[in-house]
């Protein structure tokens, strides 16, 4: 089992000072990030189609960093996309694919998207339109917590996203099963009142590590989405260490929190 750990996004202003050096130019954020991680999840592609020129620039500045892209909301939330939208999205991320630094396209559906005939029809359409590209699917409606859905995920060429999130939230937590060609995990934190503002304890991370091991895929990607105040950075580095992966610790993070988090 080969594990890669990173964050859901890298361009956060409140990471300046806690992770990024105060005088670091914004265009160099990705270069600095790539010193500590091998993978990153791009979430901005959900709101606007990626700019191909910007993608090329990121590639040039980020060494061997690998990228996962969140599908634009026209594919998952509006569900009114055209073939031109498919071509536009794939064209924009093509440089990453050509450079062999592409992980997957993340199709994250809203909690209003429930299990049923129409939903499966839409997922099947996406499977056909994005055939030949690694795809992962995150569903948030609890009606998808069915064992008969997992074979469908594999049949349609997707891999299932396993999720950790606050209890009582709209998220479908888990299910901690392997479905598809790769393992893919998104950790959103456990703060119900303020989503994404959470620091996992070392004990919580150890339990998550053990659950992730049960997924049992050859390649497994773990992304921390608790991005408020660079907490994702801290937890991602801890998780690397828990999996026995070498991790360089920025001095700025060691003093972020009072508790001893590296032991």
KOLTOR-219394 format. One line per 3 residues: number of its first residue (from 1); for each residue x, y, z of N, C-alpha, C, O. Coordinates in steps of 0.2 Angstrom, whole numbers, plus 5000, padded with zeros to 4 digits. Each point is the difference from the previous one (the first is absolute). Layout:
residues N
NUM = X/Y/Z/X/Y/Z/X/Y/Z/X/Y/Z ~ ... .
This chain:
residues 263
1 = 5004/4994/5000/4996/5006/5000/5004/5006/5000/5004/5002/5005 ~ 4996/5002/4990/5004/5006/4999/4995/5006/5002/4995/5001/4997 ~ 5007/5003/5008/4996/5005/5003/5003/5007/4998/5006/5001/5001 .
4 = 4990/5004/4997/5002/5007/4998/4995/5004/5005/4994/4999/5000 ~ 5009/5006/5003/4996/5004/5004/5001/5008/4998/5006/5002/4999 ~ 4989/5001/5001/5000/5007/4998/4994/5004/5003/4997/4998/5004 .
7 = 5002/5008/4993/4995/5004/5002/4995/5002/4994/5002/5000/4995 ~ 4992/5002/5007/4995/5002/4996/5001/5007/4998/4997/5005/5003 ~ 5007/4997/4992/5002/5007/4999/5006/5002/5003/5003/4996/5005 .
10 = 5000/5009/4993/5006/5003/5002/5000/5007/5001/5005/5003/5003 ~ 4991/5000/4994/5000/5008/4999/4995/5003/5005/4994/5002/4999 ~ 5008/4998/5007/4996/5003/5006/5004/5006/5003/5006/4999/5002 .
13 = 4991/5007/4999/5004/5005/5002/5001/4999/5008/5005/5003/5002 ~ 4991/4994/5001/5001/4999/5008/5006/4995/5001/5001/4998/5006 ~ 5002/4999/4989/5005/4996/5001/5007/5004/5000/5005/4997/5002 .
16 = 4994/5009/4996/5006/5004/5000/5002/5002/5007/4996/5002/5004 ~ 5010/4997/4998/5003/5001/5007/5000/4993/5004/5005/4999/5003 ~ 4990/4997/4996/4999/4994/5003/5004/4994/4996/5003/4995/5003 .
19 = 4996/5006/4991/5003/4995/4995/5005/5003/4995/5006/4999/5000 ~ 4991/5006/4996/5004/5003/4995/5004/5006/5003/4997/5003/5005 ~ 5009/4998/4994/5004/5006/5002/4996/5006/4999/4997/5001/4994 .
22 = 5003/5004/5010/4996/5007/4999/5002/5003/4994/4995/5003/4997 ~ 5011/4997/5000/5002/5004/4994/5000/4996/4994/5002/5002/4995 ~ 4995/4991/5005/5000/4996/4994/4995/5003/4995/4994/5001/5002 .
25 = 5008/4999/4992/4995/5002/4995/4995/4995/4999/5001/4994/5000 ~ 4993/5008/4998/4994/4996/4999/5001/4994/4995/4999/4995/5001 ~ 5005/5008/4994/5001/4995/4994/5005/4994/5002/5001/4995/4997 .
28 = 5002/5006/5009/5005/4995/5002/4997/4996/5006/5004/4996/5002 ~ 4990/5005/4999/4997/4996/5005/5000/4992/4998/5002/4996/5004 ~ 4997/5003/4990/5000/4993/4998/5007/4997/5000/5001/4994/5002 .
31 = 5004/5010/4997/5007/4997/5000/5001/4999/5007/5004/4994/5002 ~ 4994/5010/5003/5002/4999/5007/4996/4994/5003/5003/4995/5003 ~ 4991/5004/4995/4995/4994/5002/5004/4994/4997/5000/4995/5004 .
34 = 5002/5005/4990/5003/4994/4997/5006/4997/5004/5003/4995/4998 ~ 5000/5009/5006/5006/4998/5004/4998/4995/5005/5004/4996/5003 ~ 4990/5004/4999/4997/4996/5006/4996/4995/4998/4999/4995/5004 .
37 = 4997/5005/4990/4995/4995/4998/5002/4998/4993/5002/5004/4996 ~ 4995/4990/5002/5001/4997/4994/4993/5001/4996/5000/4999/4993 ~ 4995/5003/5010/4993/5000/4997/4996/5006/5002/5001/5003/5006 .
40 = 4995/5000/4990/4995/5005/5002/4994/4999/4996/4999/4998/4995 ~ 4995/5004/5009/4994/5000/4997/4998/5007/4998/5000/5005/5004 ~ 4998/4997/4990/4998/5006/4997/4992/5001/5001/4997/4997/4996 .
43 = 5001/5007/5008/4993/5001/5001/4997/5006/4997/4994/5000/4998 ~ 5010/5005/5000/4998/5006/4996/4997/4998/4993/4996/5004/4998 ~ 5005/4990/5000/4997/4998/4993/4993/4999/5001/4997/4999/4995 .
46 = 5000/5000/5011/4993/4999/5001/4996/5007/4998/4995/4999/4998 ~ 5008/5006/5004/4997/5007/4999/5001/5003/4993/4996/5003/4997 ~ 5010/4995/5000/5001/5003/4993/5005/4995/4996/5004/4997/5004 .
49 = 4995/5002/4990/5004/4996/4996/5008/5002/5001/5001/5006/4999 ~ 5003/4989/5002/5007/5002/5000/5003/5004/4994/4998/4998/4995 ~ 5006/5006/5006/5004/5004/4995/5006/4996/4998/5004/4998/5004 .
52 = 4996/5000/4990/5005/4995/4997/5007/5003/5001/5005/4997/5002 ~ 4996/5010/4997/5006/5003/5001/5002/5000/5007/5006/4999/5002 ~ 4989/5002/5003/5002/5000/5007/5002/4993/5002/5005/4999/5004 .
55 = 4992/4996/4993/5002/4993/5001/5007/4998/4998/5004/4997/5004 ~ 4998/5006/4991/5007/4999/4997/5005/5003/5005/5005/4997/5001 ~ 4993/5009/5001/5004/5004/5005/5001/4996/5006/5005/4999/5003 .
58 = 4989/4998/5000/5001/4996/5006/5004/4994/4999/5004/4998/5005 ~ 4996/4999/4989/5004/4994/4999/5008/5002/5000/5004/4996/5003 ~ 4997/5010/4994/5007/5002/5000/5003/5002/5007/5006/4999/5001 .
61 = 4990/5003/5004/5002/5002/5006/4999/4995/5006/5002/5001/5005 ~ 4996/4993/4993/4998/4995/5005/5004/4993/5000/4998/4995/5003 ~ 5008/5005/4994/5004/4994/5000/4996/4994/4997/4998/5000/4994 .
64 = 5001/4995/5010/4997/4994/4998/4993/4999/5003/4997/4995/5000 ~ 5000/5010/5003/4994/5000/5003/4994/4998/4996/5000/5001/4994 ~ 4996/4994/5008/4995/4997/4997/4993/5004/5002/4999/5002/5005 .
67 = 4996/4998/4990/4994/5004/5001/4994/4996/4999/4999/4996/4995 ~ 4996/5006/5009/4993/4997/4999/4996/5006/4999/5001/5006/5004 ~ 4994/4994/4992/4996/5006/4999/4992/4999/5001/4998/4994/4998 .
70 = 4999/5010/5006/4993/5000/5002/4996/5002/4993/5002/5005/4998 ~ 4994/4991/5000/4996/5001/4994/4996/5006/5001/4997/5002/5006 ~ 5002/5002/4989/4996/5006/5000/4993/4998/5002/4997/4995/4999 .
73 = 4999/5010/5005/4994/4999/5003/4994/4999/4994/4995/4997/5002 ~ 5007/5005/4992/4995/4998/4995/4999/4993/4999/4995/4998/4997 ~ 5010/4998/5005/5000/4993/4999/4996/4996/5006/4998/4995/4999 .
76 = 5003/5008/5007/4997/4997/5006/4994/5003/5003/4996/4997/5003 ~ 5004/5010/4997/4995/5003/5004/4994/5003/4995/4994/4999/5002 ~ 5008/5004/4993/4995/5002/4995/4998/4994/4995/4994/5000/4999 .
79 = 5011/4996/5000/4998/4994/4995/4997/5002/4994/4996/4997/4997 ~ 5007/5009/5000/4997/5002/4993/5005/5001/4995/5000/5004/4996 ~ 5006/4992/5005/5006/5001/4996/4999/4998/4993/4995/4996/4998 .
82 = 5009/5006/4997/5000/4999/4993/5006/4996/4999/5005/5000/5004 ~ 4996/4997/4990/5006/4997/4997/5006/5005/5000/5006/4999/5001 ~ 4992/5008/4997/5005/5005/5000/5003/5001/5007/5006/5001/5001 .
85 = 4990/4998/5004/5002/5001/5007/5005/4994/5002/5006/5002/5003 ~ 4993/4992/4994/5005/4995/5001/5006/5001/4997/5005/4999/5003 ~ 4995/5003/4991/5006/5002/4996/5004/5005/5003/5006/5000/5000 .
88 = 4990/5005/5002/5004/5006/5003/5003/4998/5007/5006/5002/5001 ~ 4991/4994/5003/5003/4998/5006/5006/4996/4999/5006/5001/5003 ~ 4993/4994/4992/5006/4995/4999/5006/5004/4997/5006/4998/5001 .
91 = 4992/5007/4994/5005/5004/4997/5004/5004/5005/5007/5000/4999 ~ 4990/5002/5006/5003/5005/5005/5005/4996/5004/5006/5002/5002 ~ 4993/4991/5000/5004/4996/5004/5005/4996/4996/5004/4996/5003 .
94 = 4995/5004/4990/5004/4996/4996/5008/5000/5001/5003/4995/5000 ~ 5000/5011/5002/5007/5000/5001/5002/4996/5006/5005/4997/5000 ~ 4991/5002/5005/5001/4996/5006/5000/4993/4998/5005/4996/5002 .
97 = 4990/5002/4994/5000/4993/4997/5006/4998/4996/5003/4995/5001 ~ 4999/5010/4994/5005/4999/4996/5007/4999/5004/5004/4996/4998 ~ 4996/5007/5007/5006/5000/5004/5000/4994/5005/5005/5000/5004 .
100 = 4990/4996/4996/5000/4994/5004/5000/5002/5008/5003/4997/5004 ~ 4993/5009/4997/5000/5002/5007/4992/5001/5002/4999/5004/5005 ~ 4997/4992/4992/4993/5000/5001/4998/4995/5005/5002/4994/4998 .
103 = 4994/5007/5007/4997/4995/5004/4993/4998/4998/4999/4994/4998 ~ 4996/5011/5002/4994/4998/4999/4995/5007/4999/5003/5005/5002 ~ 4991/4994/4996/4995/5005/5000/4996/4998/5006/4997/4994/5000 .
106 = 5002/5011/5004/4995/4998/5006/4993/5003/4998/4999/5006/4999 ~ 4996/4990/5001/4993/5001/4999/4997/5000/5007/4998/4995/5002 ~ 5001/5011/5001/4997/5001/5007/4993/5002/4999/4999/5006/4998 .
109 = 4996/4990/5004/4993/5002/4999/4997/5002/5007/5003/4999/5005 ~ 4992/5006/4994/4997/5003/5006/4996/4995/5004/4998/4994/4997 ~ 5000/5007/5009/4996/4996/5004/4993/4999/4997/4996/4995/5001 .
112 = 5001/5010/4994/4994/4999/4997/5000/4995/4995/4994/4998/4997 ~ 5012/4999/5001/5000/4995/4994/5000/4993/5004/5004/4998/5002 ~ 4990/5000/4997/4998/4993/5004/5001/4994/4995/5000/5001/4994 .
115 = 5000/4993/5009/5000/4994/4996/4994/4999/4997/4995/5000/5003 ~ 5005/4998/4990/4994/4999/4996/5002/4999/4993/5006/5001/4998 ~ 4989/4998/4998/5001/4998/4993/5003/5006/4996/5005/4999/4996 .
118 = 4992/5007/5006/5003/5006/4996/5007/5002/5002/5004/5002/4996 ~ 4998/4997/5010/5006/5001/5003/5005/4995/4996/5006/5002/4998 ~ 4993/4992/5002/5004/4995/4997/5001/5001/4993/5005/4999/4997 .
121 = 4989/5004/5000/5001/5001/4992/5005/5006/4999/5003/5000/4995 ~ 4997/5005/5010/5004/5006/4999/5007/4997/5001/5005/5002/4997 ~ 4997/4994/5008/5006/4998/5002/5003/4996/4994/5006/5000/4998 .
124 = 4989/4996/4999/5002/4996/4994/5002/5004/4994/5005/4999/4996 ~ 4991/5007/5003/5002/5005/4995/5007/5003/5001/5004/5000/4995 ~ 4998/5001/5011/5006/5003/5002/5006/4995/4998/5005/5001/4997 .
127 = 4993/4993/5005/5005/4994/4998/5002/5000/4993/5005/4999/4998 ~ 4990/5001/4998/5001/5000/4993/5003/5006/4997/5005/5000/4996 ~ 4993/5006/5006/5003/5006/4998/5007/5001/5002/5004/5004/4997 .
130 = 4998/4993/5009/5007/5001/5002/5004/4993/5000/5005/4999/5004 ~ 4993/4997/4992/5003/4994/4999/5007/5000/4998/5002/5005/4997 ~ 5002/4991/5006/5008/5000/4999/5003/5005/5005/5006/5000/5000 .
133 = 4991/5003/5005/5003/5004/5005/4998/4998/5007/4994/4998/5001 ~ 5011/5001/5003/4999/4998/5007/4994/5005/5003/5001/5006/5000 ~ 4994/4991/5003/4995/5004/5003/4998/4997/5007/5000/4994/5001 .
136 = 4999/5011/5004/4998/4998/5006/4993/5003/5002/4999/5006/4998 ~ 4997/4991/5006/4993/5003/5001/4999/5000/5008/5001/4995/5004 ~ 4997/5011/4998/4998/5001/5007/4993/5002/5000/4997/5005/4997 .
139 = 4999/4991/5006/4993/5001/5001/4998/5001/5008/5003/4997/5004 ~ 4993/5008/4997/4998/5002/5006/4993/4998/5003/4999/5001/5006 ~ 4997/4997/4990/4993/4998/5002/5001/4993/5003/5003/4995/4997 .
142 = 4994/5004/5009/5001/4994/5003/4996/4994/4997/5001/4994/5002 ~ 4995/5007/4993/4997/4995/4996/5005/4996/4996/4998/4994/4998 ~ 5008/5009/5001/5005/4996/4996/5003/4995/5005/5005/4996/4997 .
145 = 4994/5004/5009/5003/4995/5005/4997/4993/4999/4997/4997/5004 ~ 5004/5000/4990/4998/4994/4998/5005/4996/4997/5004/5002/4996 ~ 4997/4992/5006/5005/4995/4998/5000/4999/4992/5005/4999/4997 .
148 = 4989/5001/5000/4999/4999/4993/5002/5006/4996/5000/4999/4994 ~ 5001/5007/5009/5003/5006/4996/5007/4999/4999/5002/5002/4994 ~ 5002/4995/5010/5007/4999/4999/5002/4997/4994/5005/5002/4996 .
151 = 4992/4992/5002/5002/4997/4994/4998/5004/4994/5003/5000/4995 ~ 4992/5004/5005/4998/5005/4995/5005/5005/4999/5002/5002/4994 ~ 5001/5000/5011/5006/5005/5000/5005/4997/4996/5003/5003/4995 .
154 = 4999/4991/5006/5006/4997/4996/4998/4998/4993/5004/5001/4996 ~ 4990/4997/5003/4997/4999/4993/5000/5006/4996/5002/4999/4994 ~ 4997/5007/5009/5000/5006/4996/5007/5003/4999/5000/5006/4998 .
157 = 5005/4991/5005/5007/5003/4999/5001/5005/5005/5005/5004/4999 ~ 4992/4997/5007/5001/5004/5005/5004/4997/5006/5000/4994/5000 ~ 5003/5010/5004/5002/4997/5007/4996/5004/5005/4999/5006/4999 .
160 = 5000/4991/5007/4996/5003/5005/5004/5004/5005/5005/4998/5002 ~ 4993/5008/4999/5003/5004/5005/4997/4998/5007/4994/5000/5001 ~ 5011/4999/5003/4998/4999/5007/5001/5006/5004/5005/5004/4999 .
163 = 4991/4998/5006/4999/5006/5003/5000/5000/5007/4997/4996/5003 ~ 5007/5009/5000/4999/5001/5008/4997/5007/5000/5002/5005/4997 ~ 4993/4996/5007/4996/5006/5001/4997/5001/5007/4999/4995/5003 .
166 = 4998/5011/4999/4997/5000/5006/4994/4996/5001/4996/4999/4995 ~ 5003/4998/5011/4993/4996/5001/4995/5005/5000/5000/5005/5003 ~ 4994/4993/4994/4994/5004/5000/5000/5005/4994/4996/5004/4999 .
169 = 5010/4996/4997/5000/5004/4994/4997/4997/4994/4997/4994/5001 ~ 5002/5010/4994/4997/4997/4993/5005/4995/4997/4997/4997/4995 ~ 5009/5002/5007/5004/4995/4997/4998/4993/5001/4998/4998/5006 .
172 = 5004/4998/4989/4999/4993/5001/5007/4997/5002/5005/5001/4996 ~ 4996/4998/5011/5007/4998/5002/5002/4993/4998/4995/4995/5000 ~ 5011/5004/4999/5002/4993/4998/5000/4999/4992/5001/5005/4997 .
175 = 4997/4989/5001/4998/4994/5004/5006/4996/5002/4999/4994/5002 ~ 5007/5008/4996/5006/4997/5001/5001/4993/4997/5001/4995/5003 ~ 4997/5005/4990/5001/4994/4996/5003/5002/4994/5000/5006/4998 .
178 = 5004/4989/4999/5003/5001/4993/4996/4999/4994/4997/4994/5000 ~ 5001/5010/4996/4996/4999/4994/5004/5004/4994/5000/5006/5001 ~ 5002/4991/4994/5003/5003/4995/5008/4999/5000/5002/4995/5003 .
181 = 5001/5008/4993/5007/4999/4998/5005/5003/5005/5006/4997/5002 ~ 4992/5008/5001/5004/5004/5005/4997/5001/5007/4993/5000/5000 ~ 5010/5001/5005/4997/5002/5006/5001/5008/5001/5005/5003/4998 .
184 = 4989/5000/5004/5000/5007/5000/4996/5002/5006/4994/4998/5001 ~ 5009/5006/5003/4997/5002/5007/5000/5008/5001/5005/5003/4998 ~ 4990/5000/5004/4999/5007/5001/4998/5001/5008/4995/4997/5002 .
187 = 5009/5007/5001/4999/5001/5007/4998/5007/5002/5004/5005/4999 ~ 4990/4996/5002/4997/5007/5001/5000/5003/5007/4998/5006/5001 ~ 5005/4990/5004/5000/5002/5007/4993/4998/5003/4996/4997/4997 .
190 = 5004/5005/5010/4994/4998/5003/4996/5005/5004/4997/4999/5006 ~ 5004/5007/4992/4997/5006/5003/4993/5002/4997/5000/5002/4994 ~ 4995/4996/5009/4993/5000/4997/4998/5008/4999/4997/5002/4996 .
193 = 5005/5002/5009/4999/5007/5000/5003/5004/4995/4998/5005/4997 ~ 5009/4993/5002/5004/5004/4995/5004/4995/4996/5005/4998/5001 ~ 4991/5000/4993/5003/4995/4996/5007/5002/4998/5002/5006/4998 .
196 = 5003/4989/5001/5007/5001/4998/5004/5003/5005/5006/5001/4999 ~ 4992/5001/5007/5004/5003/5005/5001/4995/5006/4996/5000/5004 ~ 5009/4996/4995/5000/4994/5005/5008/4998/4999/5002/4999/4995 .
199 = 5000/4999/5011/5007/4997/5000/4999/4993/5003/4998/4999/5006 ~ 5003/4996/4990/5000/4993/5002/5005/4998/5005/5006/5003/5000 ~ 4992/4994/5006/5005/4998/5005/5004/4994/4997/4998/4997/4995 .
202 = 5008/5002/5008/5004/4994/4998/4996/4993/5000/5001/4996/4996 ~ 4995/5004/5010/4996/4994/5001/4995/4999/4994/4999/4994/4998 ~ 4998/5011/5000/4995/5000/4995/5003/4998/4993/4998/4996/4996 .
205 = 5008/5007/5003/5004/4998/4994/5002/4993/5000/5000/4997/4994 ~ 5002/5000/5011/5002/4993/5001/4994/4996/4998/5001/4995/4996 ~ 4993/5006/5006/4994/4996/4999/4998/5001/4992/4998/4995/4997 .
208 = 5003/5011/5001/4999/5001/4993/5005/4996/4995/4998/4997/4995 ~ 5008/5003/5007/5005/4996/4997/4998/4993/4999/5001/4997/4995 ~ 4997/5000/5011/4998/4993/5000/4994/4999/4996/4999/4994/4996 .
211 = 4996/5010/5003/4994/5000/4996/5002/5000/4992/4998/4996/4996 ~ 5007/5009/5003/5002/5000/4993/5004/4994/4998/5000/4998/4994 ~ 5004/4999/5010/5003/4994/4998/4996/4994/4998/5001/4996/4996 .
214 = 4992/5004/5007/4996/4995/4998/4997/5001/4993/4997/4995/4997 ~ 5004/5011/5000/4998/5001/4993/5004/4996/4995/4997/4997/4996 ~ 5009/5002/5006/5004/4995/4997/5002/5001/4992/5000/4995/4997 .
217 = 5000/5011/5001/5002/5001/4993/5007/5001/4999/5003/5003/5004 ~ 5000/4995/4990/5007/5001/4999/5002/5007/5000/5005/5001/5003 ~ 4991/5004/4995/5002/5007/5000/4994/5003/5004/4994/5000/4998 .
220 = 5008/5004/5008/4995/5003/5004/5002/5007/5001/5005/5002/5002 ~ 4990/5003/4996/5001/5007/5001/4996/5003/5006/4994/4999/5000 ~ 5009/5004/5004/4997/5003/5006/5000/5008/5000/5006/5003/4999 .
223 = 4989/5000/5001/5000/5008/5000/4996/5003/5006/4994/4998/5001 ~ 5009/5006/5002/4998/5003/5006/4996/5007/4997/5003/5004/4997 ~ 4991/4997/5005/4996/5005/4998/4998/5005/5006/4996/5005/5000 .
226 = 5007/4994/5006/5000/5004/5006/5005/5006/4999/5004/5001/5004 ~ 4994/5003/4991/5005/5005/4998/5001/5006/5004/5004/5004/4999 ~ 4991/4998/5005/5000/5006/5004/5007/5000/5004/5001/4995/5004 .
229 = 5002/5011/4996/5006/5001/5004/5006/4995/4999/5003/4998/5005 ~ 4997/4999/4989/5005/4995/4998/5000/4994/5004/5005/4996/5001 ~ 4989/5002/5003/5000/4994/5003/5001/4994/4996/5002/4995/5002 .
232 = 4996/5005/4992/5000/4995/4995/5008/4998/4999/5002/4994/5000 ~ 5002/5011/5000/5007/4999/4999/5003/4996/5006/5003/4995/4999 ~ 4995/5007/5006/5003/4997/5007/4998/4993/5000/5004/4995/5001 .
235 = 4989/5003/4998/4998/4994/5000/5002/4995/4994/5001/4994/5001 ~ 5000/5009/4993/5003/4996/4995/5007/4998/5001/5002/4994/4998 ~ 5002/5010/5005/5007/4998/5002/5000/4995/5005/5004/4995/5000 .
238 = 4991/5006/5005/5000/4994/5005/4998/4994/4997/5002/4994/5002 ~ 4993/5006/4993/4998/4994/4997/5005/4997/4996/5001/4993/5000 ~ 5003/5011/4997/5006/4997/4996/5004/4996/5005/5003/4994/4998 .
241 = 4999/5009/5008/5004/4996/5005/4997/4994/5002/5003/4995/5001 ~ 4990/5005/5000/4997/4994/5002/5000/4994/4995/5000/4995/5002 ~ 5001/5007/4992/5000/4995/4995/5008/4998/4998/5001/4996/4996 .
244 = 5003/5007/5008/5007/4999/4999/5003/5003/4995/5005/4998/4997 ~ 4992/5008/5001/5003/5004/4994/5004/5005/5003/4998/5004/5004 ~ 5007/4997/4993/5005/5006/5002/4996/5007/4999/4997/5001/4995 .
247 = 5003/5003/5010/4997/5006/5000/5005/5006/5003/5002/4999/5006 ~ 4999/5006/4990/5003/5006/5002/4996/5004/5004/4994/5002/4997 ~ 5007/5000/5009/4996/5004/5004/5002/5008/5000/5005/5001/5002 .
250 = 4991/5003/4995/5001/5007/5000/5001/5003/5007/4995/4999/5004 ~ 5010/5005/4998/5001/5002/5007/4994/5004/5002/4998/5000/5006 ~ 4999/5004/4990/4994/5004/5001/4994/4996/5003/4996/5003/5004 .
253 = 5003/4991/4994/4995/4996/5002/5001/4997/5007/4995/4998/5004 ~ 5011/5001/4998/5001/4996/5006/4997/5004/5006/4999/4998/5006 ~ 5001/5009/4993/4998/5004/5006/4993/5003/4999/4997/5004/5004 .
256 = 4999/4993/4991/4993/5002/4999/4996/4999/5005/4995/5004/5002 ~ 5005/4990/5001/4996/4997/5005/5004/4998/5006/5005/4998/5000 ~ 4992/5003/5006/5003/4999/5006/5002/4992/5001/5005/4998/5003 .
259 = 4990/4998/4995/5001/4993/5002/5006/4997/4996/5001/5003/4994 ~ 5002/4992/5008/5005/4996/4996/4996/4996/4995/4997/4995/5002 ~ 5004/5007/4992/4997/4996/4995/5004/4995/4996/4997/4996/4995 .
262 = 5009/5004/5006/5005/4996/4995/5002/4994/5004/5003/4996/4996 ~ 4995/5002/5010/5002/4994/5003/4995/4995/4999/5001/4994/5002 .
